[in-house]
Structures are given as C-alpha cells and as structure tokens.
Amino acid sequence: MALQWLVQGCRSGDSLVFHFSGHGTTQPDYNMDEIDGFDETLCPVDFETQGMILDDEINATIVRPLPHGAKLHAIIDACHSGTVLDLPFLCRMNREGYYVWEDHGRFSSTYKGTSGGLAVSISACDDHQTSSDTTAFSGDTSTGVLTYSFIQAVENDRGLTYGNLLNAMRKTIREARSGIRLKGPIAALVNKVLGTEFPQEPQLTSSEKFDIYSKQFVL
C-alpha cells in the first residue's frame, strides 16, 4: 500500500524517491524472467509472517505506472539488490570507474519499463553479493555503506550528474578505506549526535567488497 501511495496520482514533473536500508535476499524465479534464475526480494519487518516483497511486485507497483515526464530515484541499501527494481538495463561499475551496460529486458516476456517516465536505481551490491554495515564512517556505530556515501555526495554537491554521483560515492568509500577523516555536513552531524570521533584507521567489514550498480530506463 505504501508503494502504491508513492506513485498514486503521479504526473509529469513529479520527482519520486524510494529509499530502503535493510535486509534483502533471493528466492527461486518461477516466471523465468531472471538471468540467474532468482528473484530479488526486500524483507520488511514482518516478512517472517507476511512474506517478502519480490522485485516483480516492486516493478509492477512503482516502475511500470510511472508516466511520461515523471522521475523515480531508488536507493536500495540491501543484500542482493542489484536488480531489485527489475529495470530493463543494468550498468555495472567497478572500483576503477569503468562501466558496462547490460540489457536485461530481452530475457523477460513481461515489459519491465515505465509508462514513459525515468526510473533510476542505485543499489548496494550485485544480485549474488551481500552488503554489510561498517563502522568505518561513524566510529562505533554501524552504517550502511551505500546510504552514507550517497548522503555525503549529495550534501557536498547539489548539482551532480549520475556519473559524478557514483564517482563521488566511490571516493568516499576509498577515503574511508585509506583512513582519511571524512568531512562535510553529514559527517559533522553524525559526529555531533553520536559524540564520536571518526577513526584514523577505520576497519571495514565485508562491505569492503562494495561495488555500485545502477540501472535506468528511458522510454
């Protein structure tokens, strides 16, 4: 119902944001529209009793109804989140900044694009990867790598292109790995609220393997 509310009454000129930071997983793909044979899912707090939210459901609810002139930006900080919006095109970017586009729409008999709008998803990891929290950014408190680096990038430069955004996020992650003290409004806020100092030699958990994956479709 909340996802339906997001797009309800949406029209040209509207800008929508869907941010999810939590657990994600996979399950077997029964309608044969996934390259790897698995649907990606998000796990709400009641998923053990009410079930998970499938990528097929997310796509049908907030992607396909998106009208011409409207934009949707999704930031998904969860495991197995690479194609969790099931968009037709996937852009893989490695740590060196090189990227390659993949056409995922040709594997599905169901149209996965919008109704003319623009849908962009930035995900924490590939479908087969996990994305852990880390204390590298905020001292003793664990934070999601994608969420933190995204906020840092947006706070520091309001006029970012998509490419510059991804590069800025990668820079934040590299600086944390190398022990450079983070700066900027969000860093100052976290430091003030938590009363902590950013470590000079932060230790990353398994999210050190973090890569950024984005996908977009323009009709």
N, C-alpha and C positions, 0 to 999 in steps of 0.2 A: 504493500500500500504506500509506503514511503517513497519507493522508486517511482511508482505511478504518479504520486503527487509532484515529484520533481519535474516531470515533463507535461503535466496536465495544463492545458491552455497555452503551451509554449508556442511562440510565433517568431517571425523574422525579427532579428535584432536582439533576441534574448540570449543571455550567456549563462549556462548552467555548469555547476561544479559538483562532482561526486567524489568525495574523499573517503577511503576506507583504510584503516590501520588496524590489523587484527590477524586472525588465523585464516589461512586458505589451504585447500587440499585438492585432490583429484578423485574422480571416480570413473569407471568404465563408460565409454561413449556408446550409447545404444542406438543412436540415429546415424552413425557413420559419417559425421561431418568434421571429424578431427584428424589431423595428420598423424598424431601419435597414438590415437585410439583412446584418449582420455578427455573427459570434460573437466574444466577447471571450476572450482567452487569457492564461495566465500562462506565462512562459518559465523552466523550471528550467535548471540549469547544463548539462544535456546535451540541450537542446531541438534543437540542430542535427542530432543523430543519432537521438534518441528521440522527437522531436516535442514540440509544445506541449500544455498542459493546457487543454481547452476549458471554457467556462462550463457547457455542458451536462453535462460529466463531473463538475465540481465540485458542481453542484446535485444530481445523482443520487447522489453519494457522501456528502456531508455535510449536505445540506439535507433531502431527502425522508425519510431514515431517522430524523430527529430526533423522538423520542417526546414525548407529552404531558408537560408539566412540566419538560422539559429546555430549556436555552438555549444558543444558539450566537452568539458575537460574532466577527465577522471584521473585521480592519483591513487593508485592501489598499492599499498604497502603491506604485502602479504606473501606467503609462500605460494609457489606455483601460479603466479599472477600474470605471466607473460601475455596470454591471450584471453584473459578473464572477461573481456568485453566482446570477444568473438568478432572483432573487426576484420574486414577483408584483407587488409595489408599490415604487415609487421615489419618494423625497422629494427634491426639488431645493431647495437653499437658496442664495440669493445672498449677496453681501457685506453687504447691508443687513439680513440676517436674515430676509427674507421667504421663505416656502417654499410649495411646491405639490406635491400628491401626484399620481402618475400610475399608472394600472392597466395593467401590462404583461402580466398573466396572460391577458387576453382575446385576445391576439394569438397565443397558443400552444395547440395541441391537446393538449399534454402538461401534466399537472399539475406545477407548479413549486413548490408549497408544501411544508410539512413534514408529518409524520405526527401533528401536534398540538402540537409544540413551538414555541418562539420563535426565529427566525433574524433577526439584525440585522447588516447590513454597512455599514461606513463606508469610503468609497472616496476616493481622492486627487483624482479628476477625472472628467469625463463620458466617455462611451464614445468621443467623437470628439476628445478632448483628450489632451495629453501632460502628464506631471508630472515636472519635472526636479528635481535636487538643488540645494541652495543652501548657501552659506557664511554666510548671514545670522545663523544661530543659534549657531554654534560656532566662529567665527573662520575659520581656514584649512581646516577640514575640512568637506567636503560632507555634508549630512544630508538625509534625506527630510522634506519639509515636514509631511506628514500624520503620520508616525511621531513626529517631535519634538514637534509641537503636541499630539498625543494624550497622550504621556507627561507633558508639562508639566501638562495639565489634570487628569489622574488623580492625579498626585503632589500637587498643590496642594489638591485637594478630593476626598475619598473618597466623598462622598455625592451625587454628580452624577446628575441626571436626563439623559435623552438630549438634551433641548433645551439644558440648561445645559452639557453636554459640548461640543456643537457651538459654542455661543456662546463658551465658554472657548477653544476651539481657534482660532476666528476672532480673538479678542482677542490671542492670542499672535502670530498672523501679522501683525495690524495693528501691534503694537508693534515687531516686527522691521522692518517696512517704514518705520516712523517713526523708527527709531534708538534706541528705548528699551532700556536694558540689561535683559536677561532675568534673572529671579531664580527661586529655588526649588531643590529637591534635585537635579533632573536637570541644571539649568544649572550648579550648583556642581560636580557630578560631572564633567561634560564639561570644564569649565574646569580642574579639578584634573588629570584624566587627560591632557588634551592640552597643558596648560601654556600655554593661550592666553587672551587677553582678548577678550570679546565686543566687536566693533567698535561705535563710537558711531554710525556711519552705514553700516550694512550694505547691501550691494548684492544684490538678489535676481536670480536668473536668470529663465528663462521661467516658473518656478513661481510668479512673482508673479501669474500669472493663475489661481492655485489657487482652486478652489471646493470646498466639501464637499458630498458627496452621500451620503445614507444611504437604506437601504431596509429594510423589515421586513415580516414576515408573521406574523399571529397567527391561528391557526385557532380 
